[in-house]
Amino acid sequence: MDKQNYSRTLMTLTPSNYYDIKTDWQYMSPTWFKKFLACEAEAIAELKQSWKPENDPTALVVGNWLHSFFESEAAHERFVSEHPEAISSRGTTKGRLKKAFKVAENMIDTLDNDDMFKKFYQGDKEVIVTGKIGGYLWKGKIDCLNLERGYFADLKTTADIYKGYYNAETHKYDKSFVYEYNYQLQMAVYQELIKQQFGINCKPYIVAVSKQAEPDKQVIDLPEYRLTNAMNQVLEAQEHIQRVITGEDKPTRCEHCDYCRSTKCLDNVISADDLIA
């Protein structure tokens, strides 16, 4: 166990510490689980803060710009005030929203002017849930939870709702963005944590909005077998992942991500026939 990063005293999750790295050592989350599925070596290095992946900070802020608007007026005002970088400070556009945030505003307008969305996206916002899956602690944060009507919804932004991604099983571009980013795993975990915390088996939905000039939108249902398969994936992989976190198992390298390329040491020679798997 990396004692420097892990506290024996279990932290109670709050909005202010939910994303704190200390709580990530104590509670697994869908975000971190998917990181480990992608590359264990990169994920543990990031968790230990010895590696910081190159992410587009604007994309994250744009996504939270949208989320904060539908959380509450106060939350959005606070978020906007904390991100002055959204406003251009030079040239002919000085004082105006930068292009990426104009897109965010378009996405907000697309949803906010839709009657079905406004009726559907009702409930408690940004609800923190915790529980145990297979004996391990998990955490989640629900965008919109409606216990009375028995469902929850998660806002997702994407380039194009109907874009196809490469499917290694069919060798076609027939995989949706939902499965490309393994959102079914996130929703299966959230469903289980809600059931444990509130005693209600809620149906999950994704509310997708696209980043196109004229944003598209869609409420998306997740087939039960997808949720079952995702939970099975969690149960099958999590013991090893937890052993990687505690240092009992050696992390597997994917050899394709930024971290693996940056730490790669040549130790063999391969045939040109083997370059493409």
C-alpha positions in Angstrom: 0.0 0.0 0.0 1.2 3.5 -0.8 0.8 4.8 2.7 1.8 8.4 1.6 -1.4 8.6 -0.4 -3.8 6.4 1.6 -5.4 7.3 4.9 -6.7 4.6 7.2 -9.5 7.0 8.3 -12.3 6.8 5.8 -13.2 10.2 4.5 -16.9 11.2 4.2 -17.5 12.5 0.7 -18.7 16.0 0.2 -19.0 18.3 -2.8 -15.7 20.0 -1.8 -13.6 16.8 -1.5 -15.3 14.4 -4.0 -12.6 14.9 -6.6 -9.8 15.1 -4.1 -7.0 12.6 -4.9 -7.2 11.3 -1.2 -10.7 10.1 -1.7 -9.7 8.4 -5.0 -7.4 6.2 -3.0 -10.3 5.2 -0.7 -13.2 4.9 -3.1 -13.1 3.5 -6.6 -15.1 5.4 -9.2 -16.2 4.7 -12.8 -13.8 7.3 -14.1 -10.8 5.7 -12.4 -11.9 2.2 -13.1 -12.0 3.0 -16.8 -8.5 4.5 -16.6 -7.2 1.2 -15.2 -9.0 -0.8 -17.9 -7.3 1.3 -20.5 -3.8 1.1 -19.0 -3.0 0.0 -15.5 0.5 1.5 -15.6 -0.6 4.9 -16.6 -3.6 4.9 -14.1 -1.5 4.0 -11.1 1.2 6.6 -12.0 -1.5 9.2 -12.3 -3.1 8.1 -9.0 0.3 8.4 -7.3 0.7 11.8 -9.0 4.0 10.9 -10.6 2.4 11.3 -14.0 0.0 13.9 -15.3 -1.7 13.1 -18.6 -2.1 15.8 -21.3 -5.7 16.7 -21.2 -7.5 19.6 -22.9 -8.5 21.8 -19.9 -11.0 23.7 -22.1 -13.0 20.6 -22.9 -13.4 19.8 -19.2 -14.4 23.4 -18.4 -16.9 23.5 -21.3 -18.5 20.2 -20.0 -18.8 21.6 -16.5 -20.1 24.9 -17.8 -23.1 22.9 -19.2 -23.5 20.8 -16.0 -23.4 23.7 -13.7 -26.2 25.5 -15.6 -28.6 22.6 -15.1 -27.5 22.1 -11.5 -28.7 25.5 -10.3 -28.5 29.2 -11.1 -26.3 29.7 -8.1 -23.9 26.9 -9.1 -23.6 28.2 -12.7 -23.0 31.8 -11.5 -20.3 30.5 -9.2 -18.7 28.4 -11.9 -18.7 31.2 -14.4 -17.1 33.6 -11.9 -14.3 31.0 -11.2 -13.4 30.7 -14.9 -12.6 34.1 -16.4 -10.6 32.3 -19.1 -13.9 31.8 -20.9 -13.9 35.5 -21.8 -11.6 36.8 -24.5 -9.2 39.4 -23.3 -7.8 40.7 -26.5 -8.5 41.6 -30.1 -11.9 42.4 -31.6 -13.6 39.7 -29.5 -12.4 41.2 -26.2 -15.1 40.9 -23.5 -17.0 38.2 -25.4 -17.2 34.4 -24.8 -14.5 32.4 -26.6 -15.6 30.1 -29.3 -15.6 26.9 -27.2 -17.9 28.5 -24.7 -20.2 29.8 -27.3 -20.7 26.2 -28.3 -21.4 25.4 -24.6 -24.1 28.2 -24.6 -25.6 26.7 -27.8 -25.8 23.3 -26.1 -27.4 24.9 -23.1 -30.0 26.7 -25.2 -30.7 23.5 -27.2 -31.7 21.6 -24.0 -33.2 24.5 -22.1 -35.6 25.3 -24.9 -36.8 21.7 -25.2 -40.1 20.9 -23.4 -39.4 17.1 -23.1 -35.9 17.8 -21.6 -37.2 20.3 -19.0 -40.0 17.9 -17.9 -37.6 14.9 -17.9 -34.5 16.5 -16.2 -36.3 16.9 -12.8 -34.9 15.7 -9.5 -32.0 16.2 -7.1 -28.8 17.4 -8.8 -25.2 16.3 -8.2 -26.1 13.6 -5.7 -23.1 11.8 -4.2 -23.7 8.1 -3.7 -21.4 5.5 -2.1 -21.5 1.7 -1.5 -19.6 -1.5 -1.8 -19.4 -3.6 -5.0 -17.8 -7.0 -4.5 -16.5 -5.9 -1.1 -14.8 -2.7 -2.4 -15.8 0.9 -1.7 -17.2 2.9 -4.7 -18.4 6.4 -5.2 -20.5 8.2 -7.8 -22.0 11.6 -8.5 -25.4 11.6 -10.1 -26.2 14.5 -12.4 -30.0 14.2 -11.9 -31.7 11.7 -9.5 -35.5 11.3 -9.5 -36.2 8.7 -6.8 -40.0 9.4 -6.9 -40.2 8.4 -10.5 -37.4 5.8 -10.3 -34.8 7.0 -12.7 -31.6 9.0 -13.0 -30.0 10.8 -15.9 -26.4 11.7 -16.8 -25.6 14.6 -19.1 -23.0 13.8 -21.9 -21.5 16.0 -24.5 -20.2 14.4 -27.7 -18.9 15.5 -31.1 -21.8 13.8 -32.9 -24.4 11.7 -31.3 -24.7 9.4 -34.3 -21.0 9.1 -35.1 -19.8 5.5 -35.5 -16.5 4.3 -33.8 -14.4 1.4 -34.9 -15.6 -2.0 -33.4 -12.8 -4.5 -33.1 -15.3 -7.4 -33.0 -17.1 -6.5 -36.3 -14.3 -4.6 -38.0 -16.7 -1.9 -38.8 -17.4 1.6 -37.6 -20.7 0.5 -35.9 -19.9 1.3 -32.2 -21.8 4.3 -30.7 -20.1 6.9 -28.5 -21.9 5.4 -25.5 -20.1 2.1 -25.9 -16.8 3.7 -27.1 -16.5 5.5 -23.8 -17.9 2.6 -21.7 -20.7 4.8 -20.3 -22.7 1.6 -19.6 -20.2 0.8 -16.9 -20.7 4.1 -15.3 -24.4 3.8 -15.4 -24.4 0.2 -14.0 -22.3 1.3 -11.1 -24.5 4.3 -10.4 -27.6 2.1 -10.5 -26.1 -0.3 -7.9 -24.9 2.5 -5.6 -28.3 4.2 -5.7 -30.0 0.9 -4.9 -27.7 0.4 -1.9 -28.1 3.9 -0.6 -31.8 4.5 -1.2 -33.2 1.0 -1.7 -34.7 1.9 -5.1 -33.7 0.3 -8.4 -33.6 3.3 -10.7 -33.5 3.2 -14.4 -30.5 5.0 -16.0 -30.7 7.3 -19.0 -28.1 9.4 -20.8 -29.0 12.8 -22.1 -26.7 13.5 -24.9 -26.1 16.8 -26.6 -23.7 17.3 -29.5 -21.0 20.0 -30.0 -22.0 20.8 -33.5 -22.8 24.3 -34.7 -26.4 23.4 -34.4 -26.4 21.0 -31.5 -28.3 17.7 -31.6 -29.9 16.1 -28.5 -31.2 12.8 -27.5 -32.4 10.9 -24.4 -30.8 7.4 -24.5 -31.9 4.2 -22.9 -29.4 1.5 -22.0 -30.4 -2.1 -22.6 -30.4 -4.3 -19.5 -27.9 -6.8 -20.9 -25.4 -4.0 -21.5 -25.7 -3.0 -17.8 -25.3 -6.6 -16.7 -22.3 -7.1 -18.9 -20.7 -3.9 -17.5 -21.3 -5.0 -13.9 -19.7 -8.4 -14.7 -16.7 -6.6 -16.1 -16.4 -4.7 -12.8 -16.7 -7.8 -10.7 -14.1 -9.7 -12.8 -11.5 -7.0 -13.0 -11.7 -5.1 -9.8 -9.8 -7.5 -7.5 -6.7 -7.3 -9.6 -7.1 -3.5 -10.0 -7.3 -3.1 -6.2 -4.2 -5.3 -5.9 -2.4 -3.0 -8.3 -3.5 0.0 -6.2 -2.1 -1.6 -3.0 1.1 -2.7 -4.7 0.4 -6.4 -4.5 0.2 -6.9 -8.3 2.4 -5.3 -10.9 0.5 -3.0 -13.3 0.2 -4.1 -16.9 1.4 -1.7 -19.5 -0.6 -1.1 -22.7 2.5 0.1 -24.5 0.4 2.5 -26.6 -0.6 5.4 -24.3 1.5 8.6 -23.7 2.7 7.2 -20.4 3.9 3.9 -21.8 5.6 5.6 -24.8 7.4 8.1 -22.4 8.7 5.4 -20.2 9.4 2.7 -22.8 12.8 1.0 -22.8 13.9 -1.0 -25.8 14.4 -4.7 -24.9 13.7 -6.6 -28.1 13.5 -6.6 -31.9 10.3 -7.4 -33.7 9.4 -8.3 -37.3 7.8 -5.8 -39.6 5.0 -8.3 -40.0 4.1 -7.9 -36.4 3.8 -4.1 -36.3 0.1 -4.2 -37.0 -1.7 -6.6 -34.7 
